[in-house]
Amino acid sequence: MSRDDSPLVDLQCEAHTYPDGTVGMHDVDFSVYRDEVVALVGGNGAGKSTLLEHLNATLVPDDGELVVDGRPITDDTKAHARKEVGFVFQDADTQLVAPTVLDDVMFGLQNYGVPGDQAKVRVREALATVDASHLEDRIPHYLSGGEKRLVGLAGVLVLDPSVVVLDEPLAGLDPERSQLVADRIQQVHEEGISVVLSTHDLEFAAEVADRVCVMADGNVVGSGTPSEVFYDDALLARANLHPPSAVRIARDAGLAATARPVTESDLVALLADAADPDAVASPDARAQD
């Protein structure tokens, strides 16, 4: 991925301390670029949520600066950050404020003065993007956890952000709902929106991320592609993390010396190649057999 372009979001945070004196983050240099999915991983208390909430000025550094789409964010320009960087909270109920899903997703547009008919068109487009059109007349608080996450996602997509931030998007969801939300996140990225998410699920991070950032003790202690990060034992140990199962199996099978699979599909393909000598031949050679 090219880094010649300017970042969509650039956060320099020397320190952020909570009112009770807890240091949530320090010495953080974090950027988000166009057309990428970034996964933040780390243990509880590592600072992931604190970092995410700085990306749209929900929190502000004690010492540092946030720049969004080339524009420094101050008290007077926080609205710009919150429009360009849509935030989906881990607790979806904190974002559900209206009597119906349609009204809820329309709430942000109303705050920006978008006329009612135009707002409804945009809301329905956003709901369709996350395959939640069938929910528009439902009462938000009666939705399942996965449905609430999709409605929260639609609520930020309707504002046409450059970046979508999700704090633990799969937390508390069963496998079916987790896959549904994961698919919608991939779909959002395919629409051209950059995505930043925090997760404890390294299998999920391996599947979706272009770049993985590891956090420990309130700082980003390492980053790279999934294959770089998940095969860096010292980095994972520093954050008390264990690599995805595909990494562990590849090592146990003696395959990691020649390839670095990080997902189940990577591993299956690698094992298939190892079991079939003809699999390494060119497609043209196999076609002649």
N, C-alpha and C positions, 0 to 999 in steps of 0.2 A: 504494500500500500504506500502510495506516495506521501511524503511529508513536505512537499514543496508548497502546498497551500497553507493558508493561515488556519489556526484552529477555530472551530465554532465556539468553543468554550475554553477559556484559559484561566485556571485558578492558581494563584500564588497565595498560600496561607502560612505565614510564619507561626501563627498560634490561634487556637480557638479554645477558650476556657468557659465552661458553663458557670452559672451563678453560684453553684455550691463549691466551686473551686476545682472541679474535675476537668482535667485537660483532655478535650475530645480529639484534638488534632494538632499537629505541629510540623513545621518544615515540609509542608506538602506542596508539590509542584505537579499539577494534574491538568491535562488537556484532552479535549474531545475533538476529533476531526470528522470531516465529512465521510459518509458512507462506511461507518464502522460500528461494530458491536463491541463494547468494552465490558468485561465482567470484573467486578471487585470481589475478591475472596479474602477470607480471614476469619479468625475466631470471634466469639462474642466479645464485645468491648474493644475491637480492633480499630474502630473509627469509621466503619463503612457508611453507616447511616449519617453520621456527622458530615462526612465528605459530600455525600449525595445532596444533602440539604443546603450545602453551600453553592451548588451548581445553578440554582435558580434564585439565590438570595433569600431563601427561607431563613437560613442562618448567614451571618456575615463574619468575616475574619476579624479577630481583635487587631491583627497586624497583617496586612496583605491586600490583595486586589483580585476582583473577579472581572473578566472581560468577556462579553458575550457578543459574538459576531462583530468583533472589532470595536465594541463600545464599552468603555469602562462603566461599571455599575456602581451607582451611588444611591443615596436615599431617594433622589429624584428620578432615577431610571430603573428602579426595581421592577416596574411593570414590564419593561422591555425584557428583562431576564425571565420573568415568569411567563411571558408569551412565547419566547423562543425556546425555552427549556421547560417542557411539560413534565410534571412530577406525579407519579402514581405511588401513593403511600402503601406501606405494608398492610396497615389497617384500613381496608377499603371503606369502612363505615365513616371514617373521618372526612371523606370526600362526597358522601351521599347526603344531599341537603334538601332535596325537593320531593314532592309527593309521587311523581312518576319518573321513570327512566328518561323519557323524552325531556321533561322539564329539567331534570338534573344535568343532563349533558348540555342543555341549552343555557345553563346558568352563567357560564363564563362568557358566552357570546352576548348575553344581555348586559353584563357588566361593561362590555366594550361598545354598547349601543347599537348592536346589529339589529335591524328591523326583524319583527317576528316571523314573517313568511320566509325571509332569506335565512334566518337562523334555523328554522325547521328543516329546510333543505340541507343545510350543512350538517345538522345533527343526524339526519337520516343517512347521509353519506358516511359519517364517522361510525355510526352503528353498523352499517353494512361492511365497512372495512374490517371490523373485528367479528363479523358474523353474528351480530347481536340484534339485528333488526326486529326479531320476534319478541324482544324484551321491552319495546318502547313504551307500552302501556302498563308495564308491571310496576309494583311498588318496590323501590330499591332495597329496603331493609328485609324484604322477604325473599330475596335472591340467594342463590347458593354462593359460597365463597368464590368459586371460579367465575360465576356470572358477575359478581360485584367487581372483580378485577377487570373484566372486559368492559364494564360500564365506566369504571374509572379511567381506563385506557382511552375509551371513546371520548371521555370528557376532556382529555388533554389534546387528542388528535383534532378535535373540532376547531381548536385555535390555530391549527396549521403550524406546529412548532418545527424547529430545525433538529431538536434533540428531545428524545423521550427518556426520562429517568424512572427506573422502577426499583423500589426497595423490597428485596426478597419476594419477587412476584409469585413464587411457587409455595411460599410458606403456608402450611396448614391445608394444602390441597391434596386430594387423593390422586393416584396416578393418572386417571382419565382426565380429570380437570387440569392437572399439571400439564399434560400433553396439549390440551386445548389452548391453554394460555401460552405455552411455549410456541405453538404453531402461529398464534396471532402475533407474537413478538417478532418472529421471523418474517411474517407477512408485512408488518410495519416497516421493518428494515428494507424489505424488497421495494417498498414504496418510496425509498430514498431518504428515510429519516434515520439519523444516527441514534443508537440506543446505548444507554449506560444502565447496568443493573448490578445489584449486589446479590450474592447468593451463597448459601452454605453447601449447595449441591454442585460439587465439582464435575459430576457427570454432565449436568446441564450446562455448566460453563464451557466444558470441552466441546459440546455440541454446537453452541450458538456463537461463541466469542471469536472475534478476530484478534483481540488483545486481552490478556489477563493481567490485572494489577493485584498484587498481594499486599495486604495491609496487616500491620502488627504495631501495637503500642501507639496508635494514632498517627501512623505515617505509612506512606507507600514505600515498601522495602524492596520491591522488585517488580518488573513487568516484562512482558514479551508475548510471543505467540503461545497458544496452548501447548505446543510440543516443546517449546523452550522452558516454560514455567513448570509444567507437570513432570518434567524429567530432571528438575533442579532440586535434588534432595535437600541441600543445605537451606535453600530458600523456603521450601515447604516446611521443613523442621522449625525454622525461625517463627513461622506463623502457626505452628501446631496443626498442620494440615497433612492429610494423606492423599496420595495421587489417585486419580480415577482408576476403576477396576481394570480398564484396558491397559493402562500403563503397568500395573502390577502383574497382570497375566503375561504381557509381552516380555517382561523381565524374567519371570519364572520360566517361560518357555525358551529363553535365550534368543529372543527375536529383536530385542531393543538395540542390539549392536548394529543392525542393518537398517532399521526403520524405527520410527517413533509414533506408533499409533496412540491416539488419545481418546477415541470413541469406539464404541462397540462395532460400528460398521467398518472403521479403519482396521480393527483387529481381525474381523471376519475375512476381509479382503486379503490381509497379509497371510493369514493361516491358509486360505485357499491357494494362494500363490505358492506357499511353502509345500503344500501337499501335492501340487500338480506342476511338474517340471515344465509342461508345455505352456503354463499360464504366463511364464515370463517371455515367451516368444512374442514377436510382433503380431498384430492382428492380421496382417497380410499372410504371414507364415502359417498361422492357424487356419486361415481360410483355404489354404492349398492342401491341407491334410485331408 
